Amino acid sequence: MSEYATILEYLRCFIQPGQVSELRAFGEEGGYSGWFDHMHLESMARAAVELERTAVCRGIYFTPNPVAANLLSRRPNQIGPSGRCTTDADIIARRWLLVDVDPVRPAGVNSTDEERKSAWAVATQVQTAMTAAGFSEPIIGSSGNGWHLSYPVDCLNDDESKERFRQILIGLDARCSTDKAKVDAKTFNAGRIWKLYGTRARKGPSTGERPHRVAFIASPLREITDQDRQKNTAAIPILLSAWDRQQQSFAALESQRPPTGVSERARAYLAKIPGAISGQDGHGRTYHVAMTLVEGFSLDRDAALSLIREWNATCQPPWTDRELQHKVDSAVKNAVNRGHLLRDDRPARPDGRAPRYDARPVYTGPDSAPESQAPEDDPDATADDLIRLQATVQWTWPGWIQRGTLTCLASDPGIGKTRLCADLTRRVWHAEPWPDGAPPTLPPRSRVLWIAADSQWAELGTLPGAFGFPAEAIVLNGRRSNPYVGTNLDSIEDLAEFERRIRRVQPALVFVDTAGNATDRNQGRPEEAKAFFKPLAEIATRNNTSIILVTHLNRGGQVLGARIVGAVRQVIKLDSPDQTQEDRRRVWVEKTNSQKPPALGVTMGSAGNTYDHDPPTGADEVAPARAVGRPSHLDADMEWMREYLATGAKMVAQTRRDAQADGIGASRLYRAKDGLQVVEYEVDGRLWWRPSSTD
């Protein structure tokens, strides 16, 4: 499609019949402008092409909202040197709610690929929040440096609409922006000009790292209907009302927080620290206060935020809440010697342990605390309230891999787990559809982080060439000087380095391959399994990333390391049920907290996999035969026992406690023991179990 045809097609997405729009360009020696009606969009597109080719323009823009028809007489359907341009008062109605997401970068330069990727992550969060509030799909566009989300609406151009649009952008900025990309909170004005898709963004010189890029519409082109506009217009007050209730709830919770001994000591300590003053190392003093609260008094994030907000009233000028959160989050990340200000004068206890300043009273029933009277218009919460507050599931691969959670990928050895991971790597790098045909949800050149806990270095080195993606698409959890480290995730130092790398790389997917070899802990023990999985789940949530724990199946066809299943949101299995078809596989979601998607057929290929919706029948679809009188849970209990004793002998008392924690009672446990012929023996009056030599 020619440059002219592309621009014309994009204009028709925004400009309605009967509408007048201004075309505006900014050149090195002045600006250009002109007004065009719908019947002359072809002239508007040709004028844009002419400006692209003959004028040195930093950018070419248009007004999405309809302009008063009398402005057409200034320069009808043609372009010329700029004079008076369209103002907010010249807009006759608001037809678009415009959200602009730009990466944080030096002024006057184009963005890098990594910076655009950061902006895409924020734009995805914006769309999730808007969709949860009831908005329809926006027109998603690339401005060349960042991303646009344009929502069709039908609103008056008045002060009420202006304030509502302003509040939405402020709210999105507060909830979705990061330190790497921001929602522009200033695009609420009615006369806002918008990047003309099909033209180049030219900020500064074009370099290999920061090139001039052509703006384009990334979402499928479609006709905007009156229903779309009505739906989005109705969703505006719903969204703002939900945010208001959310803020009120936060404020109410904060006011109900009981003062504690530690909090009161911290407050008294802060009273002696003067407020930060701009230009007098205010950043340093504020960070010192955050570290004092988090490290010195060992306060959690919420308690520290509450106190630093009080202290903020003494600062000149006060910090924004986002800036305070950043300071506290940095303190939480870097704190080491927690509680050192509490230990200075803490009285000793007879048993040598530190006193509990925050001991809680015993709960004896509803009368233990006074009942607060809720307003009549504030009923008990339902799931609908969660949806309106954007507490919804976010997907990397819709239906299969959630964001901000752990996912398990399991199969027998040699079936193709690593090759499935490589195929997903290829798809996220090239922004190809997901295996089930779902459209890509990530920007091109997205990378993965791979924890090669099985030491499969040679295989990883061959995957890029075999699957058709560059080697840089796979990031290892180590440095160039020693790429073979970072395969164990047990220590605090290991986890800290792992999370720092996630924040630097911002991977689309994180593969821990395999989970069993990424830890020295016994995953059969509840407390050890929790110590391994809980930090990984928290890292996934904090960074809104998808961590995939790759593991094997045991002899019973169940996930090896049964506690993985309880730690993850999704369990994906890969199977080869038809031995006559060597390269055919079946992949399906066995466990999910959402609706299960249909299983897929997979044909494993040397250069990538192909997928279809006619999978071979899996063993999980066939009801297994069972001997009469044999308990249905015996096989699973025996497999639990086999895994539990795989690392060596265990005391019977501890085994019974761990089995009970997993829902296996004593009678079931002893049946499993007998079925496996577990050996029982006594040492120093304590009973022990060990596997039999034949198991």
VOGU-3710 file (C-alpha; in Angstrom, 3 decimals, decimal comma):
1> mseyatiley> 0,000/0,000/0,000  1,383/3,439/-0,926  2,226/6,093/1,657  -0,747/8,170/0,477  -3,196/5,239/0,700  -1,977/4,302/4,178  -2,424/7,827/5,557  -5,861/8,108/3,946  -6,985/4,815/5,487  -5,822/5,958/8,922
11> lrcfiqpgqv> -7,598/9,333/8,597  -10,888/7,595/7,821  -10,655/5,796/11,168  -10,910/9,134/12,990  -12,627/11,691/10,753  -16,411/11,234/10,434  -18,664/12,453/7,595  -19,377/16,153/8,011  -16,337/16,677/10,234  -13,655/19,329/9,743
21> selrafgeeg> -10,094/18,637/10,957  -6,904/20,672/11,054  -3,643/19,298/9,622  -0,639/20,791/11,398  3,127/20,311/10,988  6,156/21,675/12,789  9,172/22,418/10,591  12,662/23,725/11,182  11,764/27,120/9,688  8,208/27,468/10,946
31> gysgwfdhmh> 4,922/25,607/10,990  2,280/24,606/8,462  -1,452/24,214/8,844  -4,706/23,838/6,927  -8,299/22,721/7,465  -9,976/19,866/5,586  -13,515/18,506/5,529  -14,451/14,839/5,198  -15,096/15,127/1,458  -11,481/16,225/0,942
41> lesmaraave> -9,614/13,656/3,059  -7,751/12,663/-0,127  -6,383/16,224/-0,334  -5,460/16,053/3,350  -3,530/12,798/2,808  -1,717/14,232/-0,254  -0,778/17,351/1,705  0,683/15,152/4,455  2,711/13,166/1,899  3,959/16,410/0,371
51> lertavcrgi> 5,046/17,700/3,773  6,839/14,402/4,448  8,779/14,601/1,200  9,577/18,271/0,775  9,496/19,931/4,200  11,844/19,175/7,063  9,177/18,489/9,711  9,709/17,247/13,215  6,182/15,844/13,160  2,830/16,016/11,381
61> yftpnpvaan> -0,408/16,061/13,415  -4,196/16,400/13,099  -7,139/17,230/15,360  -9,185/14,060/16,068  -12,075/16,019/17,613  -14,360/17,901/15,147  -13,511/21,543/14,502  -16,090/24,304/13,912  -16,907/24,431/10,192  -16,244/28,182/9,938
71> llsrrpnqig> -12,522/27,570/10,451  -12,491/25,910/7,037  -12,556/29,385/5,492  -9,101/30,197/6,909  -7,397/27,840/4,448  -9,925/25,450/2,887  -8,620/21,974/2,004  -5,026/23,081/1,510  -1,835/23,525/3,519  0,218/26,680/4,057
81> psgrcttdad> 2,331/28,568/6,598  0,828/28,525/10,074  -1,116/31,443/11,433  -3,878/31,084/13,975  -4,498/27,449/14,821  -7,412/25,523/16,327  -8,083/26,259/20,004  -10,096/24,310/22,589  -13,012/26,726/22,066  -13,112/25,812/18,350
91> iiarrwllvd> -13,981/22,143/19,081  -17,721/21,487/18,732  -17,763/18,114/20,578  -15,469/15,542/22,146  -15,367/12,380/20,038  -12,157/10,863/21,428  -10,630/10,167/24,845  -6,917/10,211/24,008  -4,303/8,400/26,126  -0,646/9,006/25,246
101> vdpvrpagvn> 2,070/6,783/26,809  5,656/7,916/26,309  8,908/6,409/27,592  11,066/8,435/29,938  14,099/9,618/27,931  16,192/12,734/27,317  14,315/15,625/25,691  14,513/16,121/21,931  15,497/12,551/20,974  13,724/9,512/19,561
111> stdeerksaw> 13,160/6,467/21,769  15,146/3,234/21,740  13,526/-0,167/21,255  13,855/-0,870/24,982  12,209/2,446/25,860  9,307/1,714/23,492  8,937/-1,680/25,142  8,635/0,032/28,548  5,920/2,301/27,132  4,100/-0,723/25,711
121> avatqvqtam> 4,031/-2,342/29,161  2,337/0,767/30,600  -0,103/0,972/27,654  -1,092/-2,638/28,317  -1,837/-1,758/31,943  -3,943/1,199/30,813  -6,004/-0,953/28,462  -6,530/-3,563/31,199  -7,807/-0,906/33,604  -10,118/0,663/31,016
131> taagfsepii> -11,497/-2,676/29,829  -12,252/-3,702/33,417  -14,292/-0,489/33,813  -16,409/-1,309/30,762  -14,627/0,506/27,920  -14,592/-1,074/24,462  -11,415/-1,884/22,542  -9,467/1,302/21,695  -7,631/2,156/18,516  -4,048/1,282/19,484
141> gssgngwhls> -1,424/3,290/17,647  2,328/3,764/17,718  3,368/7,401/17,754  6,828/6,350/16,585  8,304/6,844/20,060  5,498/5,698/22,360  1,951/4,356/22,192  -1,565/5,801/21,841  -4,891/4,429/23,016  -7,811/6,296/21,428
151> ypvdclndde> -11,273/5,593/22,896  -14,311/6,768/20,867  -16,788/8,740/22,997  -19,709/11,159/22,550  -19,305/14,038/25,017  -19,930/17,754/25,084  -17,013/20,136/24,955  -17,739/21,698/28,330  -16,035/22,140/31,696  -17,570/18,960/33,149
161> skerfrqili> -16,180/16,784/30,348  -12,830/18,531/30,543  -12,568/17,794/34,276  -13,646/14,170/33,837  -11,063/13,586/31,110  -8,415/15,244/33,258  -9,257/13,052/36,261  -9,108/9,888/34,137  -5,644/10,724/32,826  -4,422/11,644/36,311
171> gldarcstdk> -5,836/8,370/37,641  -4,238/6,307/34,881  -0,933/8,053/35,452  -1,067/7,291/39,176  -2,038/3,631/38,672  -0,157/2,620/35,525  2,919/4,805/35,027  6,353/3,500/35,982  9,757/5,072/36,386  10,440/4,096/32,748
181> akvdaktfna> 7,243/5,214/31,002  4,443/7,648/31,827  0,836/8,318/30,924  0,711/11,938/29,731  -1,798/13,595/32,054  -2,014/16,731/29,863  -3,834/15,366/26,788  -7,300/16,141/28,193  -7,802/19,399/26,274  -10,422/19,277/23,506
191> griwklygtr> -8,195/20,831/20,824  -5,396/18,318/21,362  -3,473/17,491/18,188  -2,596/13,821/17,586  0,238/12,211/15,664  -0,831/11,512/12,061  -0,300/7,806/11,539  1,667/6,984/8,407  4,121/9,882/8,950  7,497/9,871/10,668
201> arkgpstger> 8,416/10,997/14,166  11,590/13,053/13,893  13,031/14,198/17,197  16,705/14,853/16,860  18,996/12,947/14,480  18,119/9,446/13,282  20,618/6,911/14,660  20,779/3,143/14,800  19,787/3,189/18,447  17,279/6,069/18,173
211> phrvafiasp> 15,865/5,978/14,631  13,102/8,036/13,022  10,081/5,704/12,915  6,802/5,781/11,004  3,732/6,036/13,224  1,103/3,377/12,581  -2,130/1,886/13,892  -1,325/-1,449/15,556  -4,854/-2,706/16,262  -7,088/-4,139/13,519
221> lreitdqdrq> -8,806/-1,372/11,543  -12,544/-1,373/12,182  -15,573/0,860/11,874  -16,344/2,853/15,011  -20,028/2,460/15,876  -22,431/4,592/17,912  -22,610/1,678/20,352  -18,849/1,966/20,958  -19,166/5,665/21,727  -22,194/5,197/23,991
231> kntaaipill> -20,539/2,342/25,888  -17,372/4,326/26,535  -19,247/7,504/27,462  -21,267/5,546/30,033  -18,099/3,958/31,430  -16,455/7,317/32,255  -18,474/8,115/35,425  -18,381/4,441/36,448  -14,591/4,437/36,350  -14,235/7,709/38,255
241> sawdrqqqsf> -16,759/6,580/40,862  -14,879/3,311/41,375  -11,620/5,190/41,870  -13,287/7,530/44,368  -14,564/4,567/46,406  -11,137/2,990/46,244  -9,491/6,118/47,637  -12,129/6,380/50,359  -11,501/2,766/51,315  -7,766/3,339/51,518
251> aalesqrppt> -8,312/6,423/53,657  -10,695/4,548/55,960  -8,237/1,685/56,396  -5,451/4,133/57,130  -7,507/5,918/59,767  -8,336/2,596/61,448  -4,697/1,539/61,715  -4,052/1,355/65,459  -0,964/3,180/66,726  1,772/0,799/67,862
261> gvserarayl> 4,771/1,229/70,060  7,149/1,045/67,109  5,091/3,465/65,003  4,925/5,986/67,834  8,679/5,770/68,375  9,258/6,251/64,646  6,907/9,241/64,561  8,739/10,852/67,479  12,056/10,227/65,738  10,843/11,872/62,505
271> akipgaisgq> 9,648/14,904/64,427  13,325/15,737/65,011  14,208/15,604/61,271  13,572/18,920/59,426  11,534/18,734/56,224  13,290/18,472/52,870  13,828/21,729/50,967  14,131/21,832/47,193  17,681/22,648/46,094  19,182/21,620/49,467
281> dghgrtyhva> 19,649/17,869/48,864  15,953/17,270/49,388  16,191/13,899/47,626  18,916/12,717/49,988  17,073/13,790/53,123  13,812/12,187/52,015  15,549/8,920/51,158  17,242/9,050/54,587  13,795/9,309/56,185  12,526/6,334/54,156
291> mtlvegfsld> 15,549/4,236/55,183  15,076/5,306/58,814  11,520/3,956/58,785  12,144/0,759/56,809  15,611/-0,196/58,023  15,964/1,590/61,345  12,474/0,821/62,695  11,811/-2,254/60,509  8,399/-0,954/59,389  6,603/-2,591/56,467
301> rdaalslire> 5,893/-0,640/53,296  2,400/0,529/54,267  3,389/1,670/57,756  6,426/3,499/56,391  4,322/5,232/53,732  1,813/6,368/56,337  4,511/8,066/58,437  6,517/9,555/55,573  3,285/11,116/54,262  2,880/12,868/57,623
311> wnatcqppwt> 6,488/14,079/57,547  5,994/15,221/53,932  3,795/18,081/55,172  6,973/19,748/56,481  8,756/19,607/53,085  9,069/22,644/50,781  7,453/21,856/48,391  5,832/18,557/49,410  6,635/15,478/47,325  3,972/13,805/45,188
321> drelqhkvds> 2,628/10,529/46,513  4,238/8,655/43,617  7,637/10,115/44,557  7,165/9,076/48,183  6,233/5,547/47,102  9,382/5,381/44,979  11,544/6,431/47,941  9,954/3,836/50,251  10,161/1,089/47,619  13,868/1,842/47,180
331> avknavnrgh> 14,347/1,641/50,940  12,519/-1,713/51,109  14,766/-3,013/48,328  18,039/-1,842/49,905  17,409/-2,254/53,649  19,869/-4,626/55,339  20,254/-4,062/59,071  16,554/-3,912/59,882  15,478/-2,784/63,327  18,816/-1,346/64,429
341> llrddrparp> 17,128/1,704/65,988  14,887/-0,580/68,010  17,760/-2,622/69,428  19,572/0,375/70,901  17,418/0,637/74,030  15,228/-2,443/73,816  14,766/-4,054/77,243  15,761/-7,701/77,521  13,312/-10,506/78,130  14,003/-13,296/80,596
351> dgraprydar> 14,180/-15,807/77,735  16,682/-13,643/75,834  14,291/-12,939/72,958  13,316/-9,462/71,779  10,031/-8,141/73,191  6,997/-7,964/70,970  5,970/-4,332/70,716  3,018/-5,112/68,441  1,387/-7,999/70,297  -2,216/-8,421/69,208
361> pvytgpdsap> -5,177/-8,988/71,547  -6,860/-12,389/71,483  -9,994/-12,671/69,325  -12,958/-13,993/71,331  -15,841/-13,209/68,956  -17,609/-10,273/67,265  -17,761/-8,385/70,556  -13,942/-8,224/70,648  -14,060/-5,002/68,605  -16,673/-2,252/68,235
371> esqapeddpd> -18,865/-2,474/65,141  -18,566/0,367/62,641  -21,830/1,503/61,102  -21,595/1,459/57,306  -23,686/3,883/55,222  -26,803/2,442/53,600  -25,323/3,016/50,136  -22,214/0,966/51,005  -23,364/-2,691/50,968  -21,188/-5,792/51,271
381> ataddlirlq> -18,611/-6,053/48,493  -19,026/-8,455/45,578  -16,781/-9,571/42,745  -18,236/-6,712/40,688  -16,413/-4,282/42,984  -13,118/-6,032/42,283  -13,745/-5,735/38,554  -14,478/-2,016/38,809  -11,276/-1,516/40,844  -9,259/-3,308/38,146
391> atvqwtwpgw> -8,497/-6,341/40,327  -8,746/-8,579/37,278  -6,648/-11,331/35,765  -4,082/-10,145/33,235  -2,759/-12,469/30,574  0,488/-12,791/28,663  -0,893/-15,683/26,606  -4,694/-15,403/27,107  -6,097/-18,476/28,826  -2,682/-20,116/29,221
401> iqrgtltcla> -0,089/-17,901/30,949  -1,076/-15,205/33,446  0,887/-12,093/34,288  2,226/-11,569/37,763  1,962/-15,256/38,705  3,727/-18,603/38,574  2,835/-21,112/35,832  3,961/-24,747/35,723  4,918/-26,499/32,462  5,250/-30,264/32,942
411> sdpgigktrl> 5,883/-33,332/30,800  7,877/-36,544/30,753  11,589/-36,177/29,936  12,340/-35,916/26,227  8,834/-34,876/25,175  9,794/-31,304/24,232  9,367/-28,849/27,122  12,487/-26,907/26,217  11,514/-26,804/22,525  8,036/-25,529/23,471
421> cadltrrvwh> 9,717/-22,777/25,514  11,949/-21,972/22,531  8,918/-21,760/20,250  7,273/-19,297/22,667  10,535/-17,312/22,683  10,420/-17,059/18,892  6,814/-15,863/18,971  7,347/-13,127/21,571  10,498/-11,853/19,794  8,781/-11,619/16,388
431> aepwpdgapp> 5,380/-10,552/17,894  3,712/-13,532/16,206  0,283/-14,904/17,227  0,208/-17,300/20,166  0,001/-21,047/19,400  -3,834/-21,058/19,565  -4,068/-18,155/17,098  -4,647/-15,446/19,736  -3,152/-12,097/18,607  0,221/-11,103/20,086
441> tlpprsrvlw> 0,072/-9,246/23,385  3,702/-8,098/23,465  5,721/-5,646/21,371  8,242/-6,959/18,847  11,726/-7,847/20,137  10,468/-8,889/23,570  13,007/-11,105/25,319  12,872/-14,024/27,766  14,971/-14,760/30,850  16,111/-18,402/31,063
451> iaadsqwael> 17,334/-20,041/34,291  19,245/-23,045/32,906  19,116/-25,051/36,146  19,584/-28,333/34,242  22,889/-26,996/32,827  21,522/-27,407/29,291  23,992/-24,822/27,969  24,754/-26,561/24,675  21,050/-26,935/23,861  20,324/-23,292/24,642
461> gtlpgafgfp> 23,161/-22,274/22,347  21,575/-24,107/19,393  17,986/-22,868/19,873  18,304/-19,352/18,317  19,669/-20,670/15,023  17,219/-23,575/14,897  14,106/-21,548/15,727  14,903/-18,377/13,820  15,397/-15,736/16,498  18,586/-13,869/17,478
471> aeaivlngrr> 20,677/-15,072/20,393  19,956/-11,808/22,261  16,318/-12,921/22,645  17,429/-15,279/25,448  18,920/-13,572/28,502  20,723/-15,771/31,040  20,793/-15,166/34,789  24,512/-14,398/34,772  27,143/-11,982/33,502  29,128/-12,201/30,269
481> snpyvgtnld> 32,249/-12,958/32,304  30,533/-16,098/33,671  27,202/-16,996/32,027  27,045/-20,349/33,844  26,013/-18,925/37,224  22,592/-17,899/38,523  20,987/-21,342/38,345  20,195/-21,610/42,070  17,456/-19,455/43,607  17,777/-20,330/47,288
491> siedlaefer> 19,693/-17,536/48,983  18,604/-13,950/49,528  21,520/-12,834/47,372  20,447/-15,180/44,555  16,875/-13,903/44,657  17,933/-10,243/44,842  20,159/-10,584/41,773  17,396/-12,499/39,968  14,831/-9,760/40,636  17,251/-6,978/39,726
501> rirrvqpalv> 17,848/-8,691/36,383  14,082/-8,963/35,783  13,750/-5,228/36,386  16,594/-4,449/33,996  15,598/-6,822/31,203  11,782/-6,663/31,611  11,395/-10,138/30,096  8,130/-11,225/28,508  8,568/-14,701/30,029  10,880/-16,188/32,666
511> fvdtagnatd> 11,700/-19,913/32,372  13,035/-21,760/35,446  14,204/-24,946/33,729  13,853/-27,083/35,754  12,373/-25,901/39,029  13,607/-28,955/40,923  17,231/-28,213/40,076  16,965/-24,502/40,881  16,882/-25,257/44,619  18,652/-27,446/47,153
521> rnqgrpeeak> 15,553/-27,547/49,312  13,390/-30,634/49,800  10,184/-29,669/48,003  8,386/-32,524/49,759  8,606/-30,641/53,045  5,888/-27,970/53,395  8,108/-25,338/55,006  10,967/-25,868/52,545  8,654/-25,809/49,534  7,069/-22,600/50,806
531> affkplaeia> 10,502/-21,048/51,317  11,307/-21,700/47,644  8,020/-20,897/45,906  6,780/-17,936/47,968  9,639/-15,544/47,023  9,260/-16,478/43,351  5,518/-15,760/43,486  6,183/-12,397/45,141  8,795/-11,508/42,510  6,323/-12,358/39,747
541> trnntsiilv> 3,642/-10,187/41,359  5,893/-7,211/42,120  7,235/-7,112/38,573  3,995/-8,170/36,818  5,924/-10,825/34,942  5,169/-14,446/34,019  7,476/-16,984/35,672  7,186/-20,492/34,207  8,405/-23,364/36,386  9,441/-26,198/34,081
551> thlnrggqvl> 9,310/-29,664/35,647  8,943/-33,379/34,898  6,086/-35,799/35,547  6,453/-38,679/37,959  5,687/-42,305/37,211  2,050/-41,717/38,003  1,763/-38,966/35,407  1,542/-36,253/38,049  3,684/-33,131/38,378  7,022/-33,992/40,001
561> garivgavrq> 7,152/-32,003/43,201  3,496/-32,039/44,153  3,737/-28,739/46,018  4,398/-26,915/42,761  0,737/-27,444/41,870  -0,372/-25,596/44,984  2,059/-22,743/44,365  1,089/-21,918/40,767  -2,017/-20,473/39,089  -1,743/-22,509/35,902
571> vikldspdqt> -0,488/-26,030/35,163  0,259/-26,695/31,481  1,020/-30,265/30,431  2,711/-31,544/27,291  2,120/-35,183/26,336  2,856/-37,641/23,521  -0,203/-39,907/23,718  0,057/-41,394/20,206  3,323/-43,327/19,960  2,725/-44,003/16,252
581> qedrrrvwve> 3,176/-40,283/15,494  6,689/-39,482/16,648  6,421/-35,689/16,364  2,795/-35,252/17,526  2,073/-33,836/20,960  -0,890/-32,659/22,956  -0,670/-29,537/25,144  -3,421/-28,533/27,539  -4,155/-26,581/30,722  -4,761/-29,036/33,554
591> ktnsqkppal> -5,181/-26,510/36,365  -6,318/-22,889/36,205  -8,195/-20,324/38,252  -9,996/-19,276/35,065  -11,867/-21,064/32,296  -9,791/-23,799/30,685  -8,961/-23,207/27,009  -9,336/-26,066/24,509  -6,345/-28,409/24,215  -4,038/-27,972/21,221
601> gvtmgsagnt> -2,336/-30,424/18,921  1,384/-29,811/18,421  3,626/-31,006/15,613  7,199/-30,619/16,804  9,467/-29,195/14,091  13,186/-28,607/13,849  12,644/-24,905/13,102  9,561/-24,341/15,270  6,283/-25,998/16,124  2,942/-25,901/14,339
611> ydhdpptgad> -0,319/-26,041/16,247  -3,881/-27,104/15,506  -7,203/-27,592/17,253  -7,364/-31,371/16,665  -5,071/-32,752/19,395  -4,466/-36,479/19,878  -6,436/-37,989/22,730  -4,592/-37,677/26,026  -4,421/-40,058/28,912  -6,287/-37,557/31,080
621> evaparavgr> -9,329/-37,882/28,801  -9,606/-41,655/29,301  -11,016/-42,900/32,588  -8,384/-45,247/34,116  -9,392/-48,748/35,105  -9,144/-49,496/38,796  -9,096/-52,755/40,668  -12,237/-53,499/42,692  -11,765/-52,493/46,299  -8,601/-50,449/45,584
631> pshldadmew> -8,908/-46,886/47,030  -9,027/-44,251/44,319  -6,407/-42,124/46,074  -3,894/-44,897/46,727  -1,818/-44,332/43,594  -1,520/-40,612/44,308  -0,661/-41,271/47,969  2,014/-43,786/46,990  3,488/-41,286/44,552  3,526/-38,671/47,325
641> mreylatgak> 5,359/-41,127/49,589  7,826/-42,064/46,843  8,678/-38,391/46,210  8,869/-37,597/49,919  11,381/-40,365/50,628  13,368/-39,816/47,437  15,902/-37,658/49,288  16,479/-40,183/52,088  15,044/-41,588/55,300  12,580/-39,528/57,315
651> mvaqtrrdaq> 11,309/-39,667/60,888  7,809/-41,152/61,025  6,443/-38,368/63,234  7,608/-35,660/60,795  6,310/-37,653/57,826  2,858/-37,891/59,408  2,781/-34,138/60,040  3,805/-33,315/56,461  1,317/-35,798/55,025  -1,471/-34,323/57,137
661> adgigasrly> -0,559/-30,860/55,829  -1,107/-32,216/52,324  -4,493/-33,741/53,218  -3,277/-37,336/53,634  -4,539/-38,863/56,875  -2,825/-41,587/58,896  -4,793/-44,538/57,452  -4,104/-43,439/53,878  -0,442/-42,838/54,706  0,035/-46,345/56,115
671> rakdglqvve> -1,715/-47,896/53,101  0,748/-46,059/50,860  3,624/-47,262/53,090  2,509/-50,867/52,758  1,968/-50,519/49,021  5,558/-49,328/48,551  6,965/-51,785/51,132  8,606/-48,900/52,982  11,128/-50,092/55,550  10,548/-49,030/59,179
681> yevdgrlwwr> 13,356/-49,056/61,739  14,209/-47,479/65,106  17,109/-45,251/66,154  17,437/-43,939/69,734  13,788/-44,643/70,420  12,521/-42,849/67,262  10,865/-44,570/64,312  12,205/-43,882/60,816  11,036/-44,784/57,308  13,190/-45,336/54,244
691> psstd> 12,437/-46,581/50,723  12,773/-50,293/50,105  15,697/-51,405/47,964  13,263/-52,580/45,262  11,343/-49,309/44,887
//
